[in-house]
């Protein structure tokens, strides 16, 4: 009753007696149907954000309302919810310097007649568009802006209530991506509410089952991965086995909704010696439909459990999603889940963020694919064949060892860091021997002079390692190797052929000859758990370590020149 008194006192100024009588009646006696709507989060991704003509919709400040009240004696009570209910968060639509719409946000613990909110629930209440500005879509645009704001803050359920007779508001609510949930009967006698509040059911992520997949189920894992159009060879079960060579332990986390697989996350965990701490990484993951934030949060909940168990400093992801696709979305699902987006586009221990890819689906067959690539590339492929270069498929560990000897010398000469032979052997065990990879060896006059390893999963084929002894470059063997990889990918049903990162301008020009376009992926996201240690780690990763590695690589390169000089 105290709230009623304060609102009545505020609104009595300048209000006609008849209007004031209706106002008091509605506060004391009510019997009507209230519809409860809930935001359908995936639909919000499909709604493009429309700029407000000559205006803006943004979070407001209480000082702005105080200033408006000084210049307007008879403001609707919806402009004073902070005074009546103690709430502080609201959004306003300002056009040409004038506030035309206001909507308030209520959280758990705020006064609420209709819904019993939980800690990650919010309700948009007491929305008002001033009469002279109605019919311009301000209401729906404001609801969209508020919804994006709340999702970015990590709220899971966003509600709004409306009188069942208010068809204009219902149209705006549904246009903003809200869907009908239920209805309640509001009953008030002498200001006392007799009807019960609606209690939301916990819907996410409990409605999703989380499983961990074992080696015996690796085929199930791979079959599930290829059903997603963002699948990448680094999402294959095999990749965990390859990275074990570098000391990473893998967990294969699968999400199911009503028995259907809705997401996958290959989690790599690496212990930091002598500290009891670890770092966590999901290469080119997670794999899910980006609009399905419910699945992503369910996968993340299992990651958080493991983070506590392994005392992780942070968790990194680098999804196989383009920047363009994220920009088209209404919100960034990873930022919404609490991740930090990094500006860095390359890291020594992660996949590159900018890659060259050829769209194989543009060609019906290998002949058409050959016709699509640059004339200079076709000339190089023909020259290699004319000069007697033979490309064969490697089928054994002996072939891997032979290729590695050339690869190691190539890396030393170029000043690249390289992994041990066991790494390429593991690529053979995990991918090549299971039909998910190929080793191509180039022979010239009976001698092995170069080679290339490719791996694939579903629609994507990726070049892993390619090298050619420099003295044989004039035979255009690099073009011949790339072409063999592209043919193999096309014949195995791949729609994309990836040549990895940009590299130098010369290397970029080489890759472009194969009808490849640069794809800017969304990049790295980190979820820090121990912020101070995380800041030290990123300093080491992006500042100190690259300089140290460059120094070591140059020393190795110079040492290789000295050795060759005396050989």
N, C-alpha and C positions, 0 to 999 in steps of 0.2 A: 504493500500500500504506500510505503514511503516513496518508491520509484514512481508510482502513479501520481502522487502529490507533486513531486518535483517536475514531472513532465507537464502536468496540467497547469502548474503555475507558470512554467516557461511558455507554454503555447497559448495561454489565455490572453497574452498581449497582442492586440491587433486582430484577434479571431472573432468572427461574427458569432453571436449567441447561439444560433441554430447549428453552426458547424461545431462549436464547442460542446454542445449537448450530445451530438453524434459521437464526438471524440470520447467523451466520458462514458457513454453507453457501451462503446466497443471495448473499452478497457474493463468495464465491470461485468458485462454479460456477453458471452460469445458461444455460438454453436455453429461451427462450420467445418468443412472438410479441408484439410491441409495436405497437399501433395509434397512428397519428399523426393528430390532428385539427387543423383550422385554423378560426379564427373566420370565419363568413360575415357580414361587416360589415353588408350590407343587412338581414339578419334581426334584427340587434341593434336596429335602428331600430323594428322592429315589436314588440319585447318591452318592455312597460311595466315600469318600475322599481317593484317591490313593497317597501314598507317592512317591515323586520324587526320582528316583534311583540316589543315590550318590549326591543328591542336595536338594534344598529347594525353595519353592515359598513363598515370604513374601513381606510385605510393605517395600519399599526402603527409603533411606535417600538421600537428595540432595548432601550431602558431598561425598557419594559414586560415584555419577555421575561426580563430579568435579575431583575425583581421577582417574576415568577411562579416562576422557578427557586428563589428563596430560600424559597418557601413550599411547593414541591412537589419532593420528592427524586427521583421517578421519572417525569419527563416523557418522552414519545416523542422520538426523535431529530429528528423533523421540526420541533421547536421550536428547533433549534440549528443550522440550516443556515448561519447567519452565522458560526458558529465553525468549521465544517468547510469551507465553500466561499468564504467571504469576501463573500457577497452581503448586501445591506442592505435591499432592498425586499420588503415582504410585506404582506398584508392579513389582518385578523383579524375574526371575527364575535364580538361581545361581547353577551351577553344577561344582564341582571340583574347586571352587573359581572363576569361570568365569561367568559373566553375559551373558546369552544366549537369554533372552527375556525381553521385557519391555512393560507395558501397563499403560496408564494414566487414571485418574478418573477426570471427569469434573462435576461441580455442577452448580446450579442456579447462574447466574452472571458471569460465566466463558465464554470466547469466544466460540461461537458455531454456526456452519453454518447450521445445519440440524434440530435441535430440540430446542424448547422453554421449558426449564426445569423448573419444579416447586420446591418448598422448600424441598420436600421429594423425588425428582427425582435425578438420577445420570446417567451419560453416560460413558461407557468405550471407550476410543478413542486412536488413534495413537498407536495401538499395533504392535509390530515388534519382530519377531524371526529372529535372525541373520541367513543368508542363509545357513551356514555350519551346523546349528543345526535344520533345518526344517525337518518335517516328523516324529517327535518323540512325538507329542501330547502335546507339551509345551503350545500351545495357549489355547487349551480347559482346561487344568489344571489350567492355570493362570486365566482364566475367572471364573472358579468355585471358586477359592480362593478369588478373588475380590468380587464375588457375596455374598459369606458367610460373608465377612467383612462388606459389605454395609448393609446387612440385620441385622446383629448384631447391627449396628449403627442406625437402625430404618428407613432406606430408603425403600420406598414402591415400586417405579418403577425404574427398572434398564434397560437401553437401550444400544444398540450397533448398529452402522451403518456400512454397507459394500457395496462395489461396486458389482452390480448384476453379473458382469463377474468373480468375484473372488470366484470360486467354492471351492477352498481349505479352504479359511477362513470361508465360509458359513458352510462347514462340521464341522469345529471346533466350531463355534458358536452354531450350533444345538446340537452338542454332549455335550456342557456345559449346556444345559437346556433352551436355548433361543428359542422362537418361532417367526415365521414371523408375523409382525404386519401390515405393510403397505409399500408403496414405494413412493418416490418423484423423481422428475426430477431436477437434478442439472444443472443450467445454469449460466455460468460466461462469461462476456465479459470485457476485459481489467481489470480483477481482481475484477470487480463489480458483486456480486451475484444478479441475477434477480429472482431466484426462492424463494418461500416463505418457511418459516420453518414449520415443523410439530408441532402442539400443542397437547400434550397428553390429552385425555379425563380423567376426574377424575373418577376412577373406584372403589375405595375402601376407606371407607366402605359404600359409598352412594348407591351402588348397593344392599346392604343388608338392609332389614327392621328390626327394633328393636321394639319389643312389650313387654309389661309387663302383665303377666298373673294373673288373679284373682282367688279367691276360686272357683267360678263357673266353671272354666276351668281346675281344678286340674287333671281331667282325661286326658285331652288333653296333659297336661304337662308330666304326667307319661307315657302315650303311646309314646310320642316323646322321652323321656329319654331312654326307653328300646331298642330303635333302634340303640343306640350307644354301641359298644362293651366295652366301658370303664364305662358304667353305674354302679352306686353304690347306695345302699339304702339311703345314705346321699344326693343323688341327687333327691330323691322323694319329691313331694310337701309336704308330711307329715313332713319332717325333719324341715322345717321352723316352723311348729307348735310346735314341741318338744322343739326346742331351744328357743322359746318364754318364756318358764319357767325360763330361765336364763337371761332374759332381752334383748334378741336379737330381732330386727325387721327385717322382711324378705321382699325381693323384688325378684320376679321371672322374669328373663330377658330372652327373647327368640329371636333368630335370624332366619330370613327367607330369603332365596335367591330364587327369582322367585316362591314364594308361597310354597317352600319346606323348612321345618325346618332344619337348618344347625348347630344350637348350642343352648345350654342352660347354664344359670348361676344362681344358687341360691345364692343371695347376702344377707349376714347377717350383720347387722349394730348394733353396741352397743355403746351407749352414755357413756361417762366418766363423772360421777357426778360432778357438780359444775365447770366444765371447758368449756362447750360448744363444746367440741371436741368428736371425736368418733374413733373407729377402725372398719375395714371392713374385712370380711372373706367369702370365697366361699368354703365350705366343700367338699372335694373330687371333686372339680370343677376347671375349667369349663368343660362342657361336649361338645365335638366337635371332629372332625377329626383332629388330631394334625398337619397334613400337611396343613390344611385350615386356614392359618394365617389371611386371609381376614375376616373370621367369628370371629376369636378371637379378632381382633382389633376392629371390630364393637361392640362386647359385651363389650370390655374394654372401648370404648368411652362412653357408657351409665354409666358404673361404675365411670368414671372420673367426669361425671356430678354430680352424687350423692356424690362423694367425696368432691367436692366443696361445695355442699349444706349442707352437714353434718360436714364439717370441719374435715375430716378424717386425722388421723396421718399417716396411711398406709393401704394398702390392701394386704391381704394374700390369697394365693391359695395353695392347696396341691392335685394336679390332681391324679386321679386313673390310672396312667401310670407308668410302671416299669422303673427303671434306665436303664435297658438293651435296651428298645425300644428307649429311648432318645439318648443313645450312638450310636445306629445304624443310627440315623438320621444325615443328613449333618449338621444341626444346631439345637440349642435348641430354640424352638419357643417362650419360655417365656423370656429367656435372650434377644432374638431379640426384644421383645416388651418393654424392659427396666426394667424387674424385676431383683431382686438380689436373687441368690440362697443361702439358708442357709445351713451351715454344720450340724446344730443341727438336730437330728433324732427324737426328742420327745419334745412335749410341753404340758403343763398341760391343755390347752384349745383347742387343735387340735387333730385330729386323728393321731395315730402312723404312722410312715413312713415305718416300717418294720413289716410285718404281716405274719401270717401263713394261708395258703389257701390250701384246698383240691380240686383237679380237679375232679368234679363229672362226667364230660363228658367221662371219661375213663371207666366208668361202664355203662352197658346197663340197669341194673335194680338194685333194692335194694339188691338182693341176691349177685350179683357180686360185689357191693360196699362193702358189709360186708366181702366178701372174700379178698378184697384188703387191708383192714386195718390190722394193726399189730396183731399178734397172742395174745399178752398180752392184747390188747384192747378188742379183741373178748372174751377172758377169763373173763375179768372184766365185760363185758356186760352180759355174761351168769351167772356169779356169782350173780350180782344184781338181776336178775330174779329168780334165785334159792333161794336166801335169802328172797324172798317175797317183794322186792321193786316194787312198782307200779308207773309207769309214766302216769300221766293224763294231759289233756289239760285244762288250766284255761280259763274260759269264762266270767268272771265278774270282776268288781272293787273290790269285796270282795276277790277274789282270788289274785288280785294284792296286796292288803293290807296285806294279809297273807304272801305272798312271800316277801314283803318289810321288814316285821318284822325280818325274818330270814336273809335277805340280810344285813340289818343294823347291826345286831349283828356280822355277819361274817366280815363286813368291819371294825368294831371297834376292833375286835380281831386281825385282820391282820394289823391294822394300816393304812388302806386305807381311803382316803377321799371319801365321798359319797354324792349324791344329795338327795334332799327331796323327799318325797312320790309323790308329784305332778308331778315330772319328769317321774316316771314310769307310773303314771296314764295317762299322755299325750302320752306315747308310746302306751298304750292300746287304747286310743281314735283315734290316728292318724294312727297307723299301724295294731294292732291286730284286732280291730273291723272292719277294711276295708279289711281284708284278706291278708294284707301285713306283718303280723307278727304272732307269736305264743308264748304263755306262757306255759311252761312245768313244772309241779309240781311233785315232787317225794314224795311218801308216804311210810312209813315203819311202819307196825303194827298199822295203823290207824292214825299216826301222820305225819304232814308235816315236812320234814327234809331238803328240798332243792328245787331248781328250776332253770329255765333258760328262758331268753327272747331272741327270734330271730326275726330279721326283714329282709325283702327281697325287691328287685326291679329288675325286669328283670332277668339277669343271676346270680346275686350275692345275697347270703344269709350271714348275719353277726350275730354272737353272740354278744349280748349287755351285759347282766349281767348273771352270773352263780354263784351259791353258794350252799354249802352243809354243814350242821352242822358237825363240825369236828369229833364229837364222832361217826358219822355214816360213816366215810370214808372207813372203813374196808369192807363195803358192795359194794364198787366200784360204788357208785351212780354217780360220775362225768362222768365216761365212759358211763353209761346208758343215762345220759342227753345229752351228745354230740351226741350219736348215734341217739337219737330221733330227735335232730335238723337236723342231716344229712339226715335222712329218709324223714323228712318233706320238706327239701329243694329239694331233688331229685324228690319227688312226685309232687312238684310244678314247675318243669321244670328248676330249677336253675342248672347252670354248675359249680358254685364255692361256696364253703362253707368256710367262713373266721372265724378264732378264734382270731382275733385282733392281738395285739402286741406280741413281743417275751417273755417279762417277765423274770423270773429267769431261770437258767439252768434246774431246776426241771420241771418248767412249760413248757419250750420249749420241753423237752423230752416227756412230756405228750401229747403235741399237735402233735408231729411227729408220734405218734402211730396211728394217724388217716389218714395216707397217706398224711400228710400235708407237704408242702414245704414252706420255708421262701421266701417271695417275697419282694424285696427291691424296694419300690416305689421311684419315682423321688424326693420326699421330698417337703419341704416348699420353696415357693418363695414369696418375699415381694416386693411391689411397694411403697416405702416411698414417702410421700408428704411433711412432715415436719421433715427434717432429724435430727435436734437436739433432738426434742421430741421423734423421733423414736429410737435414740440411747439410750435414757433414758429408754424407754419402754422395749427394748430387754435386757438391763442390768437387769431390774427388772424381766423380764420373765424367763431368762435362768440362772441367777446367784442368785438373792436374794430370789425370791419367792419359788423356789424348796427347798432351805434351811429352809425357814420359815415353809412351809407346812410339811416338814419332822419332824421338831421340834414339831409342833402341833399334827401330827399324832401319834408320839411316846408318847406324853402326854396323848392323848385319849386312846391309847393302854394300858398304865399303869393304867389309871383311870378305864378302863374296868376290868383289873385284880383285882384291889382293890374291886370293886363292887361285882365281882363274889366271892371273898374271904369271904365277909360278908353275901352273900345270902345263 
